[in-house]
């Protein structure tokens, strides 16, 4: 894990460390970001439709059982 930070350490060392960590991040390029965003939206819509279909089928089944 990380090193222990002294409580009396100035906040500038924290911000310096934060900046150093942000420089280590590999940010995705625009094309990759767009593809991943489209994939997330498509999967979300597909799961929403699937959930709606399963809900309707289960509701229909419960209605049949209740009305017997």
N, CA, C and O atoms as a GROMACS GRO file, in nm:
protein
  272
    1UNK      N    1   0.085  -0.117   0.000
    1UNK     CA    2   0.000   0.000   0.000
    1UNK      C    3   0.090   0.124   0.000
    1UNK      O    4   0.209   0.114  -0.029
    2UNK      N    5   0.033   0.238   0.032
    2UNK     CA    6   0.109   0.361   0.031
    2UNK      C    7   0.183   0.385   0.161
    2UNK      O    8   0.159   0.317   0.261
    3UNK      N    9   0.270   0.481   0.156
    3UNK     CA   10   0.344   0.516   0.277
    3UNK      C   11   0.254   0.596   0.370
    3UNK      O   12   0.164   0.666   0.325
    4UNK      N   13   0.281   0.585   0.498
    4UNK     CA   14   0.205   0.664   0.596
    4UNK      C   15   0.246   0.810   0.582
    4UNK      O   16   0.363   0.842   0.566
    5UNK      N   17   0.149   0.898   0.588
    5UNK     CA   18   0.175   1.041   0.577
    5UNK      C   19   0.164   1.101   0.716
    5UNK      O   20   0.071   1.073   0.791
    6UNK      N   21   0.260   1.184   0.749
    6UNK     CA   22   0.258   1.250   0.880
    6UNK      C   23   0.140   1.346   0.884
    6UNK      O   24   0.107   1.410   0.784
    7UNK      N   25   0.077   1.357   1.000
    7UNK     CA   26  -0.038   1.447   1.014
    7UNK      C   27   0.003   1.592   0.994
    7UNK      O   28  -0.080   1.674   0.953
    8UNK      N   29   0.125   1.625   1.023
    8UNK     CA   30   0.171   1.763   1.012
    8UNK      C   31   0.222   1.797   0.872
    8UNK      O   32   0.265   1.909   0.847
    9UNK      N   33   0.217   1.700   0.781
    9UNK     CA   34   0.268   1.724   0.646
    9UNK      C   35   0.181   1.830   0.579
    9UNK      O   36   0.059   1.828   0.593
   10UNK      N   37   0.242   1.921   0.508
   10UNK     CA   38   0.164   2.027   0.442
   10UNK      C   39   0.076   1.969   0.332
   10UNK      O   40   0.105   1.864   0.275
   11UNK      N   41  -0.033   2.040   0.305
   11UNK     CA   42  -0.127   1.994   0.202
   11UNK      C   43  -0.064   1.998   0.063
   11UNK      O   44  -0.113   1.932  -0.028
   12UNK      N   45   0.040   2.075   0.047
   12UNK     CA   46   0.104   2.081  -0.084
   12UNK      C   47   0.164   1.946  -0.121
   12UNK      O   48   0.167   1.911  -0.239
   13UNK      N   49   0.211   1.870  -0.024
   13UNK     CA   50   0.265   1.739  -0.057
   13UNK      C   51   0.154   1.646  -0.103
   13UNK      O   52   0.176   1.560  -0.188
   14UNK      N   53   0.034   1.663  -0.048
   14UNK     CA   54  -0.080   1.581  -0.090
   14UNK      C   55  -0.117   1.615  -0.234
   14UNK      O   56  -0.139   1.525  -0.315
   15UNK      N   57  -0.124   1.743  -0.266
   15UNK     CA   58  -0.160   1.783  -0.401
   15UNK      C   59  -0.050   1.744  -0.500
   15UNK      O   60  -0.080   1.709  -0.615
   16UNK      N   61   0.074   1.750  -0.458
   16UNK     CA   62   0.184   1.708  -0.545
   16UNK      C   63   0.172   1.559  -0.575
   16UNK      O   64   0.191   1.516  -0.689
   17UNK      N   65   0.142   1.482  -0.472
   17UNK     CA   66   0.122   1.338  -0.491
   17UNK      C   67   0.004   1.309  -0.581
   17UNK      O   68   0.008   1.218  -0.664
   18UNK      N   69  -0.102   1.387  -0.565
   18UNK     CA   70  -0.221   1.369  -0.648
   18UNK      C   71  -0.190   1.398  -0.794
   18UNK      O   72  -0.232   1.324  -0.883
   19UNK      N   73  -0.117   1.504  -0.818
   19UNK     CA   74  -0.078   1.538  -0.956
   19UNK      C   75   0.009   1.428  -1.016
   19UNK      O   76  -0.006   1.394  -1.134
   20UNK      N   77   0.098   1.372  -0.936
   20UNK     CA   78   0.184   1.264  -0.985
   20UNK      C   79   0.102   1.141  -1.021
   20UNK      O   80   0.129   1.076  -1.121
   21UNK      N   81   0.001   1.110  -0.941
   21UNK     CA   82  -0.085   0.995  -0.970
   21UNK      C   83  -0.167   1.019  -1.097
   21UNK      O   84  -0.186   0.927  -1.176
   22UNK      N   85  -0.214   1.141  -1.117
   22UNK     CA   86  -0.292   1.171  -1.238
   22UNK      C   87  -0.205   1.160  -1.363
   22UNK      O   88  -0.256   1.126  -1.470
   23UNK      N   89  -0.076   1.188  -1.352
   23UNK     CA   90   0.013   1.174  -1.467
   23UNK      C   91   0.034   1.028  -1.505
   23UNK      O   92   0.069   0.998  -1.619
   24UNK      N   93   0.012   0.936  -1.411
   24UNK     CA   94   0.029   0.792  -1.437
   24UNK      C   95  -0.091   0.733  -1.511
   24UNK      O   96  -0.081   0.624  -1.568
   25UNK      N   97  -0.203   0.804  -1.511
   25UNK     CA   98  -0.325   0.752  -1.574
   25UNK      C   99  -0.308   0.752  -1.726
   25UNK      O  100  -0.260   0.849  -1.784
   26UNK      N  101  -0.349   0.641  -1.788
   26UNK     CA  102  -0.348   0.633  -1.934
   26UNK      C  103  -0.490   0.662  -1.980
   26UNK      O  104  -0.578   0.577  -1.968
   27UNK      N  105  -0.513   0.781  -2.032
   27UNK     CA  106  -0.646   0.823  -2.074
   27UNK      C  107  -0.677   0.762  -2.209
   27UNK      O  108  -0.588   0.755  -2.295
   28UNK      N  109  -0.801   0.718  -2.232
   28UNK     CA  110  -0.836   0.658  -2.361
   28UNK      C  111  -0.844   0.765  -2.470
   28UNK      O  112  -0.875   0.881  -2.445
   29UNK      N  113  -0.815   0.721  -2.594
   29UNK     CA  114  -0.828   0.815  -2.705
   29UNK      C  115  -0.977   0.832  -2.738
   29UNK      O  116  -1.061   0.756  -2.691
   30UNK      N  117  -1.008   0.932  -2.819
   30UNK     CA  118  -1.147   0.967  -2.846
   30UNK      C  119  -1.223   0.853  -2.912
   30UNK      O  120  -1.338   0.826  -2.877
   31UNK      N  121  -1.161   0.785  -3.008
   31UNK     CA  122  -1.227   0.676  -3.080
   31UNK      C  123  -1.263   0.562  -2.984
   31UNK      O  124  -1.373   0.508  -2.990
   32UNK      N  125  -1.171   0.526  -2.898
   32UNK     CA  126  -1.196   0.419  -2.801
   32UNK      C  127  -1.306   0.460  -2.704
   32UNK      O  128  -1.392   0.378  -2.668
   33UNK      N  129  -1.304   0.584  -2.661
   33UNK     CA  130  -1.405   0.634  -2.568
   33UNK      C  131  -1.544   0.630  -2.630
   33UNK      O  132  -1.641   0.592  -2.564
   34UNK      N  133  -1.554   0.669  -2.757
   34UNK     CA  134  -1.683   0.668  -2.826
   34UNK      C  135  -1.734   0.524  -2.840
   34UNK      O  136  -1.851   0.498  -2.816
   35UNK      N  137  -1.645   0.432  -2.880
   35UNK     CA  138  -1.686   0.292  -2.895
   35UNK      C  139  -1.734   0.233  -2.763
   35UNK      O  140  -1.835   0.164  -2.759
   36UNK      N  141  -1.662   0.260  -2.657
   36UNK     CA  142  -1.701   0.206  -2.526
   36UNK      C  143  -1.832   0.268  -2.478
   36UNK      O  144  -1.914   0.200  -2.417
   37UNK      N  145  -1.851   0.396  -2.504
   37UNK     CA  146  -1.975   0.462  -2.465
   37UNK      C  147  -2.094   0.403  -2.540
   37UNK      O  148  -2.199   0.378  -2.481
   38UNK      N  149  -2.078   0.380  -2.669
   38UNK     CA  150  -2.184   0.319  -2.749
   38UNK      C  151  -2.214   0.178  -2.698
   38UNK      O  152  -2.330   0.139  -2.690
   39UNK      N  153  -2.110   0.103  -2.665
   39UNK     CA  154  -2.130  -0.033  -2.613
   39UNK      C  155  -2.207  -0.030  -2.482
   39UNK      O  156  -2.297  -0.112  -2.461
   40UNK      N  157  -2.174   0.062  -2.393
   40UNK     CA  158  -2.244   0.072  -2.264
   40UNK      C  159  -2.390   0.107  -2.286
   40UNK      O  160  -2.478   0.049  -2.222
   41UNK      N  161  -2.417   0.202  -2.374
   41UNK     CA  162  -2.556   0.242  -2.401
   41UNK      C  163  -2.634   0.126  -2.463
   41UNK      O  164  -2.748   0.101  -2.425
   42UNK      N  165  -2.572   0.055  -2.559
   42UNK     CA  166  -2.640  -0.057  -2.625
   42UNK      C  167  -2.672  -0.169  -2.526
   42UNK      O  168  -2.782  -0.223  -2.527
   43UNK      N  169  -2.577  -0.202  -2.441
   43UNK     CA  170  -2.600  -0.308  -2.341
   43UNK      C  171  -2.707  -0.263  -2.242
   43UNK      O  172  -2.790  -0.344  -2.202
   44UNK      N  173  -2.705  -0.138  -2.202
   44UNK     CA  174  -2.806  -0.088  -2.109
   44UNK      C  175  -2.946  -0.096  -2.169
   44UNK      O  176  -3.040  -0.137  -2.102
   45UNK      N  177  -2.959  -0.057  -2.295
   45UNK     CA  178  -3.090  -0.064  -2.362
   45UNK      C  179  -3.134  -0.210  -2.376
   45UNK      O  180  -3.250  -0.242  -2.350
   46UNK      N  181  -3.042  -0.297  -2.416
   46UNK     CA  182  -3.075  -0.438  -2.433
   46UNK      C  183  -3.120  -0.500  -2.301
   46UNK      O  184  -3.218  -0.575  -2.298
   47UNK      N  185  -3.051  -0.470  -2.193
   47UNK     CA  186  -3.090  -0.524  -2.063
   47UNK      C  187  -3.223  -0.465  -2.017
   47UNK      O  188  -3.302  -0.534  -1.953
   48UNK      N  189  -3.248  -0.340  -2.048
   48UNK     CA  190  -3.377  -0.279  -2.014
   48UNK      C  191  -3.491  -0.347  -2.087
   48UNK      O  192  -3.596  -0.374  -2.027
   49UNK      N  193  -3.472  -0.374  -2.216
   49UNK     CA  194  -3.575  -0.443  -2.294
   49UNK      C  195  -3.594  -0.585  -2.242
   49UNK      O  196  -3.708  -0.630  -2.226
   50UNK      N  197  -3.486  -0.654  -2.214
   50UNK     CA  198  -3.494  -0.791  -2.161
   50UNK      C  199  -3.567  -0.793  -2.027
   50UNK      O  200  -3.651  -0.880  -2.003
   51UNK      N  201  -3.536  -0.699  -1.940
   51UNK     CA  202  -3.603  -0.691  -1.810
   51UNK      C  203  -3.752  -0.665  -1.828
   51UNK      O  204  -3.834  -0.724  -1.757
   52UNK      N  205  -3.787  -0.578  -1.921
   52UNK     CA  206  -3.928  -0.548  -1.947
   52UNK      C  207  -4.002  -0.672  -1.998
   52UNK      O  208  -4.114  -0.699  -1.956
   53UNK      N  209  -3.940  -0.745  -2.088
   53UNK     CA  210  -4.002  -0.867  -2.142
   53UNK      C  211  -4.021  -0.971  -2.033
   53UNK      O  212  -4.128  -1.030  -2.021
   54UNK      N  213  -3.918  -0.995  -1.953
   54UNK     CA  214  -3.929  -1.092  -1.844
   54UNK      C  215  -4.036  -1.050  -1.745
   54UNK      O  216  -4.113  -1.133  -1.697
   55UNK      N  217  -4.042  -0.922  -1.714
   55UNK     CA  218  -4.144  -0.871  -1.621
   55UNK      C  219  -4.284  -0.894  -1.676
   55UNK      O  220  -4.373  -0.936  -1.602
   56UNK      N  221  -4.304  -0.868  -1.804
   56UNK     CA  222  -4.436  -0.886  -1.865
   56UNK      C  223  -4.476  -1.033  -1.865
   56UNK      O  224  -4.592  -1.066  -1.837
   57UNK      N  225  -4.383  -1.121  -1.896
   57UNK     CA  226  -4.412  -1.265  -1.898
   57UNK      C  227  -4.446  -1.314  -1.757
   57UNK      O  228  -4.542  -1.388  -1.739
   58UNK      N  229  -4.368  -1.273  -1.659
   58UNK     CA  230  -4.396  -1.314  -1.521
   58UNK      C  231  -4.530  -1.258  -1.473
   58UNK      O  232  -4.604  -1.328  -1.404
   59UNK      N  233  -4.560  -1.135  -1.508
   59UNK     CA  234  -4.689  -1.075  -1.469
   59UNK      C  235  -4.804  -1.153  -1.533
   59UNK      O  236  -4.904  -1.181  -1.467
   60UNK      N  237  -4.789  -1.188  -1.658
   60UNK     CA  238  -4.891  -1.266  -1.727
   60UNK      C  239  -4.910  -1.402  -1.657
   60UNK      O  240  -5.023  -1.446  -1.637
   61UNK      N  241  -4.799  -1.467  -1.621
   61UNK     CA  242  -4.806  -1.595  -1.552
   61UNK      C  243  -4.873  -1.584  -1.416
   61UNK      O  244  -4.955  -1.668  -1.380
   62UNK      N  245  -4.840  -1.481  -1.341
   62UNK     CA  246  -4.900  -1.461  -1.209
   62UNK      C  247  -5.049  -1.431  -1.224
   62UNK      O  248  -5.130  -1.481  -1.145
   63UNK      N  249  -5.087  -1.352  -1.323
   63UNK     CA  250  -5.229  -1.322  -1.347
   63UNK      C  251  -5.307  -1.450  -1.378
   63UNK      O  252  -5.420  -1.466  -1.331
   64UNK      N  253  -5.248  -1.538  -1.455
   64UNK     CA  254  -5.315  -1.665  -1.486
   64UNK      C  255  -5.334  -1.747  -1.358
   64UNK      O  256  -5.442  -1.802  -1.336
   65UNK      N  257  -5.229  -1.756  -1.275
   65UNK     CA  258  -5.237  -1.834  -1.152
   65UNK      C  259  -5.340  -1.774  -1.056
   65UNK      O  260  -5.417  -1.848  -0.995
   66UNK      N  261  -5.342  -1.643  -1.041
   66UNK     CA  262  -5.433  -1.576  -0.948
   66UNK      C  263  -5.578  -1.592  -0.993
   66UNK      O  264  -5.666  -1.606  -0.909
   67UNK      N  265  -5.603  -1.591  -1.122
   67UNK     CA  266  -5.740  -1.598  -1.173
   67UNK      C  267  -5.793  -1.740  -1.188
   67UNK      O  268  -5.902  -1.758  -1.243
   68UNK      N  269  -5.722  -1.840  -1.142
   68UNK     CA  270  -5.770  -1.979  -1.151
   68UNK      C  271  -5.885  -2.004  -1.059
   68UNK      O  272  -5.937  -2.116  -1.055
   0.00000   0.00000   0.00000
